[in-house]
Amino acid sequence: MWMVVMFDLPVVEKSERRAATGFRNALLDLGFEMSQFSVYMRFCTSQTQVDTLLLIHFQIWAISGRVHVEI
């Protein structure tokens, strides 16, 4: 199954740009591939893998902005 993360993060302030870049880099470190600039995808082989990624994802979740996860 595919796990898709779509987000719209504010990038007006320098700190917001750093947070958005950190979020994108964290997704890449977790094995996601960029489909579009704010859409990242990863193939998961089991529901356990999806659950683990969701737990990690909530730990790196951006404080402001919108993030949507589709499975």
Residue pairs with C-beta under 8 A, 6 or more apart in sequence:
1 43
1 44
1 50
1 71
2 41
2 42
2 43
2 44
2 71
3 32
3 41
3 42
3 43
3 44
3 50
3 53
3 69
3 70
3 71
4 35
4 39
4 40
4 41
4 69
4 70
4 71
5 27
5 32
5 39
5 40
5 41
5 57
5 67
5 68
5 69
5 70
6 38
6 39
6 40
6 67
6 68
6 69
6 70
7 23
7 38
7 62
7 65
7 66
7 67
7 68
8 38
8 65
8 66
9 16
9 19
9 20
9 23
9 38
9 62
9 64
9 65
9 66
9 67
10 16
10 20
10 64
10 65
11 17
11 20
16 64
19 62
19 63
19 64
20 62
20 65
22 60
23 60
23 61
23 62
24 34
24 40
26 60
27 40
28 34
28 40
30 42
30 53
30 56
30 57
31 42
32 40
32 41
32 42
33 40
33 41
33 42
34 40
35 41
42 53
44 50
44 53
44 71
50 71
54 69
57 69
61 67
